[in-house]
Amino acid sequence: MARPKPRHPAALSILALADEEGRLAIRVTPGARSEVLEIADGSLFAKVRAKPEDGKANDAVRGLLSQALGIAPSHLELLRGTTSREKLFRIGSRPA
């Protein structure tokens, strides 16, 4: 059985949560049954299937967020939260 496509809010709604420097805070739930981005109470929440091992959940969140925003994963930089459920990404960064 094919997996359903991840659900996510509109890109403009997600971008509205970013600060003036393009930083976006996300609360992550790894090991979820489905992959989804949600906005609740002015915060962004991500649920991913990947387990929090060897950065797999971080990569899954980056992929989900890049798909929702319509940008390449390389344009998202994880600033804080490598081993935490609370993550901070910068949108629009490019690798050096």
KOLDO-897613 format. One record per atom (N, C-alpha, C): residue in one letter; x, z, y; residue number from 1; atom name. Coordinates in nm, 2 decimals, padded with zeros to 4 digits. Atoms other than C-alpha are relative to their C-alpha. Layout:
KOLDO-897613
("A",(X,Z,Y),NUM,"CA") ...
END
This chain:
KOLDO-897613
("M",(00.08,00.00,-00.12),1,"N") ("M",(00.00,00.00,00.00),1,"CA") ("M",(00.09,00.00,00.12),1,"C") ("A",(-00.08,00.01,-00.12),2,"N") ("A",(00.14,-00.10,00.34),2,"CA") ("A",(-00.02,00.12,00.09),2,"C") ("R",(00.01,-00.11,-00.09),3,"N") ("R",(00.21,00.17,00.59),3,"CA") ("R",(-00.06,-00.05,00.13),3,"C") ("P",(00.06,00.04,-00.13),4,"N") ("P",(00.00,00.16,00.91),4,"CA") ("P",(00.10,00.00,00.11),4,"C") ("K",(-00.09,00.01,-00.11),5,"N") ("K",(00.17,00.07,01.23),5,"CA") ("K",(-00.01,00.14,00.08),5,"C") ("P",(00.00,-00.13,-00.08),6,"N") ("P",(00.27,00.38,01.44),6,"CA") ("P",(-00.09,-00.01,00.12),6,"C") ("R",(00.09,00.00,-00.12),7,"N") ("R",(00.02,00.48,01.71),7,"CA") ("R",(00.09,00.06,00.11),7,"C") ("H",(-00.07,-00.05,-00.12),8,"N") ("H",(00.15,00.54,02.06),8,"CA") ("H",(-00.08,-00.03,00.12),8,"C") ("P",(00.07,00.03,-00.13),9,"N") ("P",(00.02,00.56,02.42),9,"CA") ("P",(00.07,-00.11,00.07),9,"C") ("A",(-00.05,00.11,-00.08),10,"N") ("A",(00.07,00.29,02.67),10,"CA") ("A",(00.14,00.03,00.06),10,"C") ("A",(-00.13,-00.02,-00.05),11,"N") ("A",(00.43,00.24,02.79),11,"CA") ("A",(00.00,00.07,00.14),11,"C") ("L",(00.01,-00.06,-00.13),12,"N") ("L",(00.33,00.32,03.15),12,"CA") ("L",(-00.04,00.15,00.00),12,"C") ("S",(00.03,-00.14,00.01),13,"N") ("S",(00.18,00.65,03.04),13,"CA") ("S",(00.12,00.08,-00.04),13,"C") ("I",(-00.12,-00.07,00.04),14,"N") ("I",(00.50,00.75,02.87),14,"CA") ("I",(00.10,00.00,00.11),14,"C") ("L",(-00.10,00.00,-00.11),15,"N") ("L",(00.72,00.64,03.16),15,"CA") ("L",(-00.04,00.09,00.12),15,"C") ("A",(00.05,-00.09,-00.11),16,"N") ("A",(00.50,00.85,03.40),16,"CA") ("A",(00.05,00.14,-00.03),16,"C") ("L",(-00.05,-00.14,00.04),17,"N") ("L",(00.63,01.16,03.21),17,"CA") ("L",(00.15,00.01,00.03),17,"C") ("A",(-00.15,-00.01,-00.03),18,"N") ("A",(01.00,01.07,03.29),18,"CA") ("A",(00.02,00.05,00.14),18,"C") ("D",(-00.03,-00.04,-00.13),19,"N") ("D",(01.17,01.23,03.58),19,"CA") ("D",(00.07,-00.11,00.08),19,"C") ("E",(-00.05,00.11,-00.09),20,"N") ("E",(01.33,01.04,03.87),20,"CA") ("E",(00.13,-00.06,-00.05),20,"C") ("E",(-00.13,00.05,00.06),21,"N") ("E",(01.66,01.00,03.67),21,"CA") ("E",(-00.03,-00.06,-00.14),21,"C") ("G",(00.04,00.07,00.13),22,"N") ("G",(01.47,00.85,03.37),22,"CA") ("G",(00.01,00.09,-00.12),22,"C") ("R",(-00.01,-00.09,00.12),23,"N") ("R",(01.49,01.16,03.15),23,"CA") ("R",(-00.14,00.03,-00.05),23,"C") ("L",(00.13,-00.02,00.06),24,"N") ("L",(01.21,01.22,02.91),24,"CA") ("L",(00.01,00.10,-00.11),24,"C") ("A",(00.00,-00.11,00.10),25,"N") ("A",(01.15,01.54,02.72),25,"CA") ("A",(-00.11,-00.03,-00.11),25,"C") ("I",(00.08,00.03,00.11),26,"N") ("I",(01.00,01.51,02.37),26,"CA") ("I",(00.00,00.12,-00.10),26,"C") ("R",(00.01,-00.10,00.10),27,"N") ("R",(00.88,01.77,02.12),27,"CA") ("R",(-00.02,-00.07,-00.13),27,"C") ("V",(00.00,00.08,00.13),28,"N") ("V",(00.95,01.64,01.76),28,"CA") ("V",(-00.05,00.08,-00.12),28,"C") ("T",(00.03,-00.06,00.13),29,"N") ("T",(00.79,01.72,01.43),29,"CA") ("T",(00.05,-00.10,-00.11),29,"C") ("P",(-00.06,00.08,00.11),30,"N") ("P",(01.01,01.58,01.15),30,"CA") ("P",(-00.08,00.02,-00.13),30,"C") ("G",(00.06,-00.01,00.13),31,"N") ("G",(00.88,01.52,00.80),31,"CA") ("G",(-00.16,00.00,00.00),31,"C") ("A",(00.15,00.01,-00.01),32,"N") ("A",(00.52,01.44,00.91),32,"CA") ("A",(-00.05,-00.11,-00.09),32,"C") ("R",(00.06,00.10,00.09),33,"N") ("R",(00.28,01.23,00.71),33,"CA") ("R",(-00.02,-00.13,00.06),33,"C") ("S",(00.01,00.13,-00.07),34,"N") ("S",(00.25,00.96,00.98),34,"CA") ("S",(00.09,00.01,00.12),34,"C") ("E",(-00.08,00.01,-00.12),35,"N") ("E",(00.45,00.84,01.27),35,"CA") ("E",(-00.09,-00.03,00.12),35,"C") ("V",(00.08,00.02,-00.12),36,"N") ("V",(00.29,00.88,01.61),36,"CA") ("V",(00.06,00.07,00.12),36,"C") ("L",(-00.03,-00.06,-00.13),37,"N") ("L",(00.36,00.95,01.98),37,"CA") ("L",(-00.13,00.04,00.06),37,"C") ("E",(00.12,-00.05,-00.06),38,"N") ("E",(00.11,01.16,02.16),38,"CA") ("E",(00.03,00.06,00.13),38,"C") ("I",(-00.01,-00.08,-00.12),39,"N") ("I",(00.06,01.29,02.51),39,"CA") ("I",(-00.11,00.10,00.00),39,"C") ("A",(00.09,-00.11,-00.01),40,"N") ("A",(-00.10,01.63,02.54),40,"CA") ("A",(00.05,00.10,00.10),40,"C") ("D",(-00.03,-00.10,-00.10),41,"N") ("D",(-00.11,01.87,02.83),41,"CA") ("D",(00.12,-00.04,00.09),41,"C") ("G",(-00.11,00.05,-00.09),42,"N") ("G",(00.14,01.65,03.03),42,"CA") ("G",(00.13,00.00,-00.07),42,"C") ("S",(-00.13,00.01,00.07),43,"N") ("S",(00.40,01.65,02.75),43,"CA") ("S",(-00.01,-00.10,-00.11),43,"C") ("L",(00.00,00.11,00.11),44,"N") ("L",(00.51,01.39,02.49),44,"CA") ("L",(00.04,00.07,-00.13),44,"C") ("F",(-00.03,-00.05,00.14),45,"N") ("F",(00.51,01.48,02.12),45,"CA") ("F",(00.02,-00.12,-00.09),45,"C") ("A",(-00.03,00.10,00.10),46,"N") ("A",(00.65,01.27,01.84),46,"CA") ("A",(-00.01,00.06,-00.14),46,"C") ("K",(00.00,-00.04,00.14),47,"N") ("K",(00.58,01.30,01.47),47,"CA") ("K",(00.06,-00.12,-00.07),47,"C") ("V",(-00.07,00.10,00.07),48,"N") ("V",(00.81,01.11,01.24),48,"CA") ("V",(00.01,00.04,-00.15),48,"C") ("R",(-00.01,-00.03,00.14),49,"N") ("R",(00.84,01.08,00.86),49,"CA") ("R",(00.13,00.05,-00.04),49,"C") ("A",(-00.13,-00.03,00.04),50,"N") ("A",(01.21,01.12,00.85),50,"CA") ("A",(00.03,00.15,00.00),50,"C") ("K",(-00.04,-00.14,00.01),51,"N") ("K",(01.36,01.45,00.75),51,"CA") ("K",(00.12,00.03,00.10),51,"C") ("P",(-00.11,-00.03,-00.09),52,"N") ("P",(01.60,01.63,00.99),52,"CA") ("P",(00.13,00.02,-00.07),52,"C") ("E",(-00.13,00.00,00.07),53,"N") ("E",(01.91,01.54,00.79),53,"CA") ("E",(00.08,-00.11,00.06),53,"C") ("D",(-00.10,00.10,-00.04),54,"N") ("D",(02.22,01.36,00.92),54,"CA") ("D",(-00.05,-00.09,00.11),54,"C") ("G",(00.05,00.07,-00.12),55,"N") ("G",(02.04,01.25,01.24),55,"CA") ("G",(-00.11,-00.10,-00.03),55,"C") ("K",(00.10,00.09,00.04),56,"N") ("K",(01.77,01.06,01.05),56,"CA") ("K",(-00.13,00.01,00.09),56,"C") ("A",(00.12,-00.02,-00.09),57,"N") ("A",(01.48,01.22,01.25),57,"CA") ("A",(00.03,-00.05,00.14),57,"C") ("N",(-00.04,00.05,-00.14),58,"N") ("N",(01.67,01.15,01.58),58,"CA") ("N",(-00.01,-00.15,00.01),58,"C") ("D",(00.01,00.15,00.00),59,"N") ("D",(01.70,00.78,01.48),59,"CA") ("D",(-00.14,-00.04,00.00),59,"C") ("A",(00.14,00.04,00.01),60,"N") ("A",(01.33,00.77,01.39),60,"CA") ("A",(-00.07,00.02,00.13),60,"C") ("V",(00.06,-00.03,-00.13),61,"N") ("V",(01.23,00.92,01.72),61,"CA") ("V",(00.05,-00.11,00.10),61,"C") ("R",(-00.06,00.11,-00.09),62,"N") ("R",(01.46,00.67,01.91),62,"CA") ("R",(-00.07,-00.13,-00.03),62,"C") ("G",(00.07,00.13,00.04),63,"N") ("G",(01.30,00.38,01.71),63,"CA") ("G",(-00.14,00.00,00.05),63,"C") ("L",(00.14,-00.01,-00.03),64,"N") ("L",(00.95,00.50,01.77),64,"CA") ("L",(-00.02,-00.01,00.15),64,"C") ("L",(00.00,00.01,-00.14),65,"N") ("L",(01.01,00.55,02.14),65,"CA") ("L",(00.03,-00.13,00.06),65,"C") ("S",(-00.04,00.13,-00.05),66,"N") ("S",(01.18,00.22,02.19),66,"CA") ("S",(-00.11,-00.10,-00.03),66,"C") ("Q",(00.12,00.09,00.03),67,"N") ("Q",(00.89,00.04,02.01),67,"CA") ("Q",(-00.11,00.02,00.10),67,"C") ("A",(00.11,-00.03,-00.10),68,"N") ("A",(00.64,00.22,02.24),68,"CA") ("A",(00.03,-00.06,00.14),68,"C") ("L",(-00.03,00.04,-00.13),69,"N") ("L",(00.83,00.13,02.55),69,"CA") ("L",(00.04,-00.15,00.01),69,"C") ("G",(-00.03,00.14,00.00),70,"N") ("G",(00.92,-00.22,02.44),70,"CA") ("G",(00.15,-00.03,00.05),70,"C") ("I",(-00.14,00.01,-00.03),71,"N") ("I",(01.30,-00.17,02.49),71,"CA") ("I",(00.08,00.01,-00.13),71,"C") ("A",(-00.09,-00.02,00.11),72,"N") ("A",(01.60,-00.18,02.26),72,"CA") ("A",(00.04,00.15,-00.02),72,"C") ("P",(-00.05,-00.14,00.03),73,"N") ("P",(01.70,00.15,02.09),73,"CA") ("P",(00.13,00.04,00.07),73,"C") ("S",(-00.13,-00.03,-00.06),74,"N") ("S",(02.04,00.12,02.25),74,"CA") ("S",(-00.02,00.03,00.15),74,"C") ("H",(00.03,-00.04,-00.14),75,"N") ("H",(01.87,00.17,02.59),75,"CA") ("H",(-00.06,00.14,00.02),75,"C") ("L",(00.05,-00.14,00.00),76,"N") ("L",(01.77,00.52,02.49),76,"CA") ("L",(00.12,00.09,-00.04),76,"C") ("E",(-00.11,-00.09,00.03),77,"N") ("E",(02.04,00.79,02.51),77,"CA") ("E",(-00.05,00.14,-00.02),77,"C") ("L",(00.03,-00.14,00.02),78,"N") ("L",(01.99,01.13,02.35),78,"CA") ("L",(00.09,00.09,00.07),78,"C") ("L",(-00.08,-00.09,-00.09),79,"N") ("L",(02.11,01.38,02.61),79,"CA") ("L",(00.01,00.14,-00.06),79,"C") ("R",(00.00,-00.14,00.04),80,"N") ("R",(02.01,01.71,02.45),80,"CA") ("R",(-00.10,00.01,-00.12),80,"C") ("G",(00.10,-00.02,00.10),81,"N") ("G",(01.85,01.83,02.13),81,"CA") ("G",(00.04,-00.06,-00.14),81,"C") ("T",(-00.04,00.07,00.13),82,"N") ("T",(02.05,01.68,01.84),82,"CA") ("T",(-00.05,00.08,-00.12),82,"C") ("T",(00.05,-00.08,00.11),83,"N") ("T",(01.96,01.97,01.61),83,"CA") ("T",(-00.12,00.08,00.03),83,"C") ("S",(00.12,-00.07,-00.05),84,"N") ("S",(01.65,02.09,01.80),84,"CA") ("S",(-00.12,-00.09,-00.01),84,"C") ("R",(00.12,00.08,00.00),85,"N") ("R",(01.29,01.99,01.79),85,"CA") ("R",(-00.03,-00.04,00.15),85,"C") ("E",(00.02,00.03,-00.15),86,"N") ("E",(01.30,01.98,02.18),86,"CA") ("E",(00.12,-00.10,00.03),86,"C") ("K",(-00.10,00.10,-00.03),87,"N") ("K",(01.48,01.66,02.27),87,"CA") ("K",(-00.01,-00.06,00.14),87,"C") ("L",(00.00,00.06,-00.13),88,"N") ("L",(01.58,01.50,02.60),88,"CA") ("L",(00.07,-00.14,-00.01),88,"C") ("F",(-00.05,00.14,00.00),89,"N") ("F",(01.63,01.12,02.62),89,"CA") ("F",(00.01,-00.05,00.14),89,"C") ("R",(-00.01,00.07,-00.13),90,"N") ("R",(01.75,00.91,02.91),90,"CA") ("R",(-00.04,-00.14,-00.03),90,"C") ("I",(00.05,00.14,00.02),91,"N") ("I",(01.56,00.58,02.94),91,"CA") ("I",(00.08,-00.09,00.09),91,"C") ("G",(-00.07,00.10,-00.08),92,"N") ("G",(01.75,00.27,03.05),92,"CA") ("G",(00.15,00.00,00.00),92,"C") ("S",(-00.14,-00.01,00.01),93,"N") ("S",(02.10,00.37,02.96),93,"CA") ("S",(00.05,-00.12,-00.09),93,"C") ("R",(-00.06,00.11,00.08),94,"N") ("R",(02.33,00.11,02.82),94,"CA") ("R",(00.14,00.06,-00.05),94,"C") ("P",(-00.13,-00.05,00.05),95,"N") ("P",(02.63,00.18,02.59),95,"CA") ("P",(00.12,-00.05,00.08),95,"C") ("A",(-00.12,00.04,-00.08),96,"N") ("A",(02.97,00.17,02.76),96,"CA") ("A",(00.09,-00.10,-00.08),96,"C") 
END
